[in-house]
Amino acid sequence: MNQFTHAGIAYIVCRLITGKKIAVLYDVSGSAEIDMTELITEGFLREFDEHHKDYIPGYANDCSYRFTSSSGYSIEIFVNLKTFILHICGSSAYFIGNVRGETIYLYDHKSAVHSRYRVSRYAEDREKPAETALDKNQ
């Protein structure tokens, strides 16, 4: 699996567990930032995001979830609080991991690879303007 597949999985599980859209992920193992806004503009992630635009997470306890895109790709996800197992249907690929704070830990069983991603910025984050002296006085 390539770096972008792992980043896409990190995006999906973070979206389901926290309800937040990731804008930028930092690949701790690869020492590189990944701009997720470019990856979600087309294909599976865009469709997943559109399907979940009004999604509000709960505290998932032993919850199973399946998503099938219009292109026919399917994933099955089992979520237990902050831990997950994700299987790409029709393949032997599956991943386990968890979300702890701003960090997503992922293990790719097929490739026997550990990945760790840290959320650098969420899509909802906006740069707040500096507070002026006038604002402080009000």
FENDA-V165879 format. One record per backbone hydrogen bond with DSSP energy under -1.0 kcal/mol. NH is the residue of the N-H (numbers start at 1). CO is the residue of the C=O. E is the energy in kcal/mol with one decimal. If there is no record, write none. Layout:
nh co e
NH CO E
NH CO E
This chain:
nh co e
6 2 -1.8
7 3 -2.3
8 4 -2.3
9 5 -2.2
10 6 -2.4
11 7 -2.3
12 8 -2.4
13 9 -2.6
14 10 -2.1
15 11 -2.3
16 12 -2.3
17 13 -2.6
18 14 -2.8
23 121 -2.5
24 121 -2.2
25 34 -2.4
26 118 -3.0
27 32 -3.3
28 116 -2.1
31 27 -1.2
32 27 -1.4
34 25 -3.5
36 23 -1.7
36 34 -1.1
37 23 -1.1
38 35 -1.1
40 36 -1.9
47 43 -2.2
48 44 -2.7
49 45 -2.6
50 46 -2.5
51 47 -2.3
52 48 -1.4
53 50 -1.2
55 52 -1.7
60 58 -1.2
63 79 -3.0
65 77 -2.7
67 75 -2.3
69 73 -2.9
72 69 -1.7
75 67 -2.3
76 87 -2.5
77 65 -3.4
78 85 -2.7
79 63 -3.3
80 83 -2.7
81 60 -4.7
83 80 -2.1
84 97 -2.7
85 78 -1.9
86 95 -2.9
87 76 -2.9
88 93 -2.1
89 74 -1.7
91 88 -1.3
95 86 -3.0
96 107 -1.9
97 84 -2.0
98 105 -1.3
99 82 -2.4
100 103 -2.9
103 100 -2.2
104 117 -3.2
105 98 -2.8
106 115 -2.7
107 96 -2.8
108 113 -3.0
109 94 -2.0
112 108 -1.3
113 108 -1.5
115 106 -3.2
117 104 -2.6
118 26 -2.4
119 102 -3.1
120 24 -2.4
121 24 -1.7
123 21 -3.2
125 122 -1.0
136 132 -1.6
137 133 -1.4
